[in-house]
């Protein structure tokens, strides 16, 4: 028997009783559901969404060349300065050397200073004393020389030194490599060699290390108080230049050098003899 619906039609033919699904076009495609992208992080990378934006200043810094490395100081080329009154120059030329215990015509050191230097040893009780060394400054603007130029009172200076003008002095210049022919005879200090708080380096290894530190430290003014000491004497032919304050002094020094076997260059350099500016 045919199964009829209430509409008198075969049930499977009645759209009301047996509705058919609407046809799906052949060109129609079901949408593909894509998985959401995941942001992954690791200890080595930073997600781009979390990175700070690159500013123009940051980009400029990245593009800028790296700062040049600070040059390593050349200890051998370090200049040394020995200040003496011009009246002492003939005696130096006559002996052919700068001597540790000179007999200067014009002595600017106080008796107290000389006594202290004779009592201060450089490496223990049985070692040489400071007075047995020829002293050099490591700068033409050394503190004691500045005191002399300014006419300041300093216990290391003889009373007669305060009345002397800086223009009456000359500066004998050499270098470490020129005077340090015997490295065992060198002593370097970071202050007045006879000072109680001064550190003294008297071995080949330690004086080089201290000198390197003094030259390299731009933040400290210890270089202005330091001393470079040479045992016994320094031959005059180790002097590479004589600094003078003006042309008149240059002519006088050249005249004194006329009969010398060694004639270093004589240079007029007023800043080395100028009264220091007040802070």
ABEGO torsion letter per residue (X at the ends): XBBBBAAGBBAAABAAABBBBBBBBAABBBBBBBBBBBBBBBAABBBAAABBBBBAAAAAAAABBBBBBBBBBBAAABBBBBBBBAAAAAAAAAAGBBBABBBBABBABBAAAAAAAAABBABEAABBBAAABBBBBABAABAAAAAAAAGBBBAABBAAAAABBAAABBBBBBBAAAABABAAABBBBABBAABAABBBBABAAAAAAAAAAAAABAABAAAAABBBBBBGBBBAAABABBBBABAAAAAAAAAAAAABABBBBBBBBAAAABBBBBX
